[in-house]
């Protein structure tokens, strides 16, 4: 399956060391040769780098390694394809606009026969991951047409992710730049309760006990 890299920091930080290690997993020290991507938030802006090539061979990855971008919230992904062709349209992270913000999403896992009903957000590629992301944002948009606080939003995210998990393996990272939401399975096969990590703050808001802040890899 795919692997994830997330960072939530209270000051702008570069992740060159962690990113370099992750990129080696994409065809070097690991089998994840089917593309990679990483998104760096800068305020309301999002720097997004993607390449369907194996990350260990990617010139775009080498560019990012030479360019120490500082950010408070980062989402990275290397892909081992299960559903969908190896192409740019199927390369994580995926991005959509909601409430005037860029929402960035990456997924690890596989959902069996996942085909949500078409709604406002629709997938560009043909992965179950992007379909889940679009369905998730459709649920949020339906519940809250206008922006709400993260405390109000969190139960909707948790309920949706629990639904996806009931249909297969589902680990994800999601952010709108202000916080980093994680729904992750650890190496022992145990699910961590979902957490929301605030960028720019030393503490975090969470549904229960979440993963610690800083870099996290799956």
N, C-alpha and C positions, 0 to 999 in steps of 0.2 A: 504494500500500500504506500501511499504518499507520506511525506513528512512535512511537519509544520515548524515554523520559527516565529515566535512572537516576542515583542519587547514593549513594556510600558515603563517609562522612566519619568522621574520628577524634574529632570533637566534635560535639554537636548543632548543626545548621546549618539555616538556612532557604534555600529555593530560589525565592523570589518572583521574582527576575529571570529565571531560566531557565524557570520555570513560565509566566510572563507571555508570553515569547517563544513557547513551545510552544503555548499557547492561541490565539495569533494564527494559527498554522498550521492550526487547525481551522475553516476557512471564511473566513479573512482573507487571509493571505499564502500559504496552502496549501489543497488541496482536501479535507482530511480532515474532513468535516462530519457523520460518522455516529456521533458520541458520543466521550466522553473519560472518563478516570478517573485517580485518583492515590491511592497509599497511603503513609502516613507511619508508620513504626514508632516506638513509644515503649515501650521495654522489650519485654515480651511482648504489649503492646497494639498495635493497628493502627487508625489513623484512615483510613477509606476514603471517598473522595468519587467519585461517578459521576453521569453525566448522558448520556442518549442524544441530547441536543440538540447542535448544533454548538457547540464550545467558545467560539468568538468571540462567541456570542450567549447563553451560559449564565450565568444568575444564580448558579448554584452555583460556577462558575469564578471569578466576581467575588468571591464570598465568600472563597474560598481565597486569592485575590490580596490581599485586605485582612487576612488572618489569617496572619501570618508564623509558621507552625508550624515548630518546630525538631526535627530528626530526624537520626539518623546513617545511616539507610537509607531510600531513597525509590524507588518505582517509579511511573512515569507513562506514559500511553498516549493517543494520539488515533487514532481509527479511520476508515479508508476501507473500507467493507464490501465483502468479496468473497463470503464464505459466511455465511449467516444474516441474518435481518431486523435492521433498526435498532430496537433495543429495549433496555431496561435489562438484561434477562437476558443479552444478548450483549455487554455493555459491559465492557471490561477496566479494571483488572486483576481477575483471578479469585482467589478466596481459598478455601482448604480447611484443615481442621485435620489435622495429622499429628504424632504424638509429643507432644501437648499444646502445639503451637505453631501459630501462624497462618502458612501458606505462601501467598505472594502471587506471581502470575505474570502477565506480559503478553507478547504475541506479535506479531511483524510477519512477514507472509508469507502463503503459501497452500499447503495440502497437498492433493494430488490424490487424490480418492476415499479419504479417510482415514476408516476405520471400525474402530477397535479393538474387541476383544471386551469386552463388559460385565464389570465387576468391582466392587470395593468402591466406588471413586469413579466417579460418573457425572455427565455434563454436565447442567446445568439448561437452558441455551440450546441453540442449534443451530449453533454455530460449530465449525470445525475447530480453532480455538485452544483452546477450553475442553476439547474432546475430547482434544487432545494433553496438556494439563495434567493431566487426570484419568488418562490412560494413564501419564504420567510418574510421578505419585504412586503409582499402582498398582504400577509396577515397583519403586519405592523400598520400598514397604511389603512387597512380596513378598520382596525381597532382605534387608531389615532390619526385622523386626517390632518391634524395640525401637530406641531412639535409638543412633546411632553418631557418631563424629567426622566432621567435614567431609572429612578426608583419606580416610576409608573411603568416604564417600558420593560423592565427586567422580567416580570412574570410572563409576559407574552413571549419573550425570547426563550425562556426556560421551557414553557409548555410546547412551543413549536419544535425545539431541539429534542425534547423527550419523545415527541411524536415521530420524528425522523429516526431516532435511535431504535424505536420499536420496529422499524422496517429494515434494519441492517446495522452496519457499523457507521457511526457518525461522530466524528470529532471535528470541531471547527474553531476558527478565530474570526471575530467580527469587530469592526470599529467604525466610528464616524469621525475619528480624530480626537474626540474628547475623552474616550475611554476605550478599553480593550476587553471584549467579552470572550470568554473561553468556555468551551464545552468539550472536555478531553478525557480520554481513557489512558491510564498510566501503563507502564510496562508490565505491571503485575496483573493487568486485566481488570482493574478496578476503576470505576468512574469517579472522578472528582466532582463534587457539587459545582454547578456553574458559578463563575465569578465574573465580576466586572471591575476592571482595574482603571482607576482614574489617571490620566496623564497629567503631569504637573503637580501632583499631590503625593505626599509621602505615604498616605494610607489608601485603602481601597473600599469601595462599596461592593458588597457581594451578597449572593443569595444565601450562602451559608459559609462554611470554611472552603475557601477557594485555593487555587495554586498560588504560591508566593509570587511577588512582583519580580520585575527584571526579565531576563531572557528565559524563554521556556521552549523546549524542543520536543517534538513527538516523533 
